[in-house]
Amino acid sequence: MSEIDLDSGYARFEQATDFTVGLEEEFAILDPGHLGLAQRFEELRDGAQSDALLADAIAGELISSEIEIRSGRGETLAAAQEQQRDARRRLFALAASHNVLLGATGTHPWADYREQRIIDTDHYHRVEDGLKYVAWRNNTFSIHVHVGIHGADRAIQICDRLRPVLPLLLAISASSPFLEGRNAGLHSMRSQIFTKSFPRCGVPDAFGSWSSFAEYIDFLIRTRSIVEYTQVWWSIRPHLTFGTVEVRICDTQPTAAEADALSALIVACVAQAARDIDEGRPHGDLPPRLIEENMWRAIRYGLDGELLELESGEAYPARGAVDKLLAWTAPMRGELGLSIELPAANGAQRQRALLAQGMTLPEAYAATVEATRATYAGSAQSTVEVN
């Protein structure tokens, strides 16, 4: 029996309010002594029960050494961010009281995936049973941003328009250059072991309309390919429960300031895509093979490489992706009052720079974990120091 109700999902979009926001951030649970993954999610979940707000904000994510916090719905980005900052403060205080630390990079630099335990929920048992090694290998951490969109067809068309934007957001957010105890040579190892391994993942096809999208989801249901909608792991998707466009392409961010700026940039992109649709701006759906070229460049080189203008084939420095998105989204950023200040170097670049300066990988990770604690635990507006 399918748990997916497409008619209810359609109705939620038809009743939704534009540009409400929900934020989700995933953290690694760490042993304070050696900074390895610590399988203590259930302990933290149970410890949060005395704090009703925190208990409602946290969730499990596949493995017992991972914890997620959710802002809930904010009528504006500012409201959602204030709710999320409160949840962060409470979560980091809870972690400190249980003598654990929290990490915020897209992968853990050296933890052995074979030692991690899948949490005991029906959903994640289905994930493990269906994917086996692909699920076991996926020890990754990301940030998701939900933006409310009125109109089901409009939500699908926004997802379509943002397909070529996804690699730019990934390059900007890359924070996972290390895996299995080595500098992996990639800037987003999270994307390589999650986005490139899971089925129904990565950049989706362009559907054009709700009816086309619903026809495909119905195919997955009829063929027993999925039994719940969250088994569609695309990097952008219409969320049937919330009436939102959910952007899922980005690595989790090492500092609170970066997470806040990145979420603002994503909201601006979704809102600008909506405005472009409303104003009838022309748009052509690029084939997946072209977008995949930029996806690989973002995974491999992050902001240190080049990205492609996909329609012309001309290359440009990837560090220009921020300016491109800021220029495009200027109208809606102004209308919504969004301020975006990203650091000169992203998480992957800073971690790689620490190695280049002579730090060992554990020392570089310890410095990054400390930056996470210092900025998220207080969750005030903070700046990012670039080493």
N, C-alpha and C positions, 0 to 999 in steps of 0.2 A: 504494500500500500504506500503510494508516494506521499511524502510530507510537503509537497510543493503545490501551492494553490496560485496558479497564474492569474485567475480572475481577481483574487484578493490583492495580488501585487499590482495589477493594473489600477484597481480602485484606489490604492494608497497613493500612487503617483497622481491620479486625477484630483485627489484631495490635498496633496502636499503643498507646502509653502516654500517658495524659492529661498535658497541660500541660508536655511538653517544649517547648523554644523555639528558634527559629532567626531570626536578624536579618539583614536586607539593607539596605544604605544606598548610595545613588547620589550621586556627586560630579561636578561639572563640573571639567574640566582647564583651567587658565587660564594664559595668558601673564603672567609676573610684571610686565612693563612696563606693558601697557595693560589687563590683566585681561579681554581677550577670550578666547573659547574657543580652545584649542590642541589640534590633532588629533594627540595623542601617546600614545593608549592603547597602541598596539602597542609603543612604546618602553618604557613603564612595565611592561607585561606581560613583556617580554623581560628588563628589568632586575630583575624580581622572581624570576627563576628561581634565583638564588643563595640565596634565602631560601625554603625549602620550605614553611614555614607561610604566608607571604604569598602565594606562588605559588598555593597551594591556595585562598586566601581571595578572590582578586580574580577579576573576570569583566568581560567587555565588555557594554555595553548600547546597542545600535543604532548610535550614532555614535562616531567615533574621538576625540571630545573629552569622553567620559564614561567613568567607571570605577566599578565596584561592588565593595563588600567584603561578605563573608558570614561570619557567625560559625560556621556549622556547627551541628550539634545540641548544645544544652545540656540537661542533665536538669532544670534549673531556669532561671528567668529570670536569676538572679544568675550562674549558670555561663555562660549565653549572652552576657550583657553583659560579663563578664570576658574571654571569648574575643574579642568584638568590639572591646573597648578595646585589646587587644593587636594586633589586625589594624589598627586605626586608627593606632596609634603607628608600626607598621611601614610602613603606606602613606604617612603624611605624611612620614616620614623618607626614604622612597624618592622621593617627589615633590620634596622639598628637594634631594636629591642630583642630580636631573635638572633643577633650576632651573625648576620649575613650581609653581603654587599650586593649591589645590583649593577649589571653591566649594560651598556647601550651601544653596541656595535652589531652590524648585521650578522656576523658569525662570532663564535668563540674561537680564539686563536689556536687552541691546542686540544680542546676536549675531545675525547673519543666517543663518537656517536654510538658505538656498540655498548657503552656503559649506561646510556640514558634510558629511562623507563617511560613508557607511554602512560599518560594519566588515565584514570578509570572513569571514562564517560562513554555513553553509547556512541556518540559522534566519533570520538577518536578511536574507539575500537573498530568502527566501520572504516575509518581512514586506514588504520593499520592492516585490517583484513584485506582491504581492496588493493593496497599499494605495496605492502611488505617493505622491501629494501628502500624503495623511494621514500616511504614515510620514515623509516628508521634513520635514514641519512639526513633528513631535513631538520637539523638543529640550527634554525635561523630565526632572526629577529627583525621585525619591520614596523613601520608606522602606516596606519590607514586613516584616510580622511573621508568622511561622509558629508556630502553637500545636498541639501534638500532641493528637489526639482519638481515643479508643478507640470504635470503632463507626461504621460507614458511615452508617446512618440518622441517628445522633446528630449526625454532622458536618454533614449536610445541614440538619437542624433548627436547629443553631446558626447556620449561615449565614442561615437564614430569620429567626431572631429578631433578628439583628444588622442587618438591612436598615434599619430606622429609626434605628439608632445611627450609621450611616455618615456622614450629614451633620453630626452633632455632632462626630465625630472630625475631619472635614475642616475645620470652622470652627476648631477648636482648633489644628490643625496648619498652617493657611494661612501660606505663606511666599513667595508669588510674585506680588507686586503690580505688577511691572514687566515690560514686554515691548516689543521694537522701539524702545527708546530713550525710552520715555515711561511715566509713571504710568498704567497701563491702567484704573484705576478699579475693578478687581476685586481681591479678596484672594487668589484662587487661580487665576491664569492657567493653571497646569499642568493643572488639572481641565478648564478650558474647551477647551484645545487637544488634550488626550489623552482624557479621559473622555468628552467630548461629541463626539469625532470618530471614535474607533476603533469598529469593529463589535464586538458581543458584549462591551460595556464598560459601566461604571457599575454601578448597583444591579441585581442579577439578579432574576428572578422568584423567588417562593417555590415550592419543589418539594415539600416535605413528606416525601419519602422518597428513598432511594438509587435505587429503581427508576424513579421519575419523572425524576430527574436523569439517570440513565443512558440513559433513552429519548430525552431531548433530545440528549445528546452523541452517541448513536448516529445520530440524524437528521443531525447536522452531518457526521458521518463518511460516512454513506451518500450524502449529497448533494455530497460533496467540498467542502463549505464550509470544513472544516479538515482538516489532515493531522497536526497535533500539538496536544496539549492546551493548550500555552501560547498558542495562537491564540484562546483564550477569556480575555479580558482583564478580566473582572469585577473590581469593587472589593473583593469578597470571594469566595473560591472554595475548594472542597475541593481540596487538592493531591494528585494521584494518585500522585506519586513518593514523597512523604514521609509520607503519612498525617496531614496537618495541615490545619487551617483557616488560610488565608492572607489576612490583611487588607492591602489594597493601596490604600486610599483616601487616604493622607496624603502631603502634601508632605514632601520631605526637610527636615531641621531645621538652622537656622543654627549651633546650638551643641550640644555633646555632652550637656550637662545636659538640654536639651529632648528630644533623641533618646532618652535613657535613660528620662525620665519618660513620654514618649509611648508607648514600647514597653511599659512597665509598665502603663499605662492600657489598652492594647489587650489585653494578656494578661488583665488583670482582667475586661474585658468578655467575652472568649471564655469564660473560666472561669465567670463568673457565669451566662452563658447556658446553659452545660452543667449547672450546678447547678440552675437553674430548670427545665430539662427533666427532670432526674433526680427532682426533687421534685414534678413534675406541676403546676407553676404555669401558669395559663391564659395563652394567647397567641393573638392573632388576627393573621393576615397582612394587612397594610395594602396597598391597591392602589398600584402604582408611581406613579400620578399624584399621590398625596399625598406620598410620600417625595420626589418630584422637586421639590416646592415648597420643601422644606427644603434640598435639594441646591443649588438656585439661590441661595437666601439665603446659604448657606455660601460659595459661589463668589463671589458679588457683594460681600457685606459682611463675611464672616468673623465675628470676635467683636465687631465694631462695630455689627452690626445686630440683628435679631430672628429667632428661630426659632419654629416653631409646635408646640404640643401637637397632634399630628396627629389624635387621636381627638376632641378637643373643638374644635379650630380656634383656641384661644386663643394669643396671641403672648406671648413672654417674652424678656428680653434674652439675646442669644446668649452673653454672657459667663457666664451661668448654666449653660451646657452642662457645664462642668467639675464643678460642684457636683452636678448631676443624675447624672452618671456615677459620681462618687465615692460618692454616697449609695446608688445601686443596687448597686454592686460591693463595698460595705463587707464583707459576709460573706466573700467569696472573697479579698479583699485581706488580711483578717485571717488567714484560713487559710493563705494562701500567703506571708504576710509581705512584702507589696508596699507600698513607700513611694513616693508620687507627689507631687512638688512641681513644678508648672508655673509659669512666670513670669506676672506680672500682665498682660503684653502679649506676644502671640505674634510670630513673625517678620515677618509682613506689617505688623502695627501698628507695630513698631519701625522698619522700613524707611521706612514712610510718614511717621513722626514725624521722621525725619532730614531728609526733604525739607521738611517743615513748618518745621523749625528753620533752613532756609536752605542746606542742603547741595545740591550738584548730584547728579544721579543717579549719575554715576561715583564721587563722593565717598561717597555713601551705600553703594554696593556695596563700595567699598574697605573701609569700616568693618566691614561685615558679613563680608567675607572674612577680615579680621583676627580677628574674634571666632571664626570657624570655626577658623582656624589655632591660635589661643591655647587653645581648649578641646579640639579633637579631637586635636591633635598630641601632647599629654601624656595625654589621655583619662583624667584623674583625675576624680573627682566634682567638678563645678564649679557655680558659680552663674551666673545670667544677669543682666547689668546692663541695666536698662531705661532707654533714653534718653527 
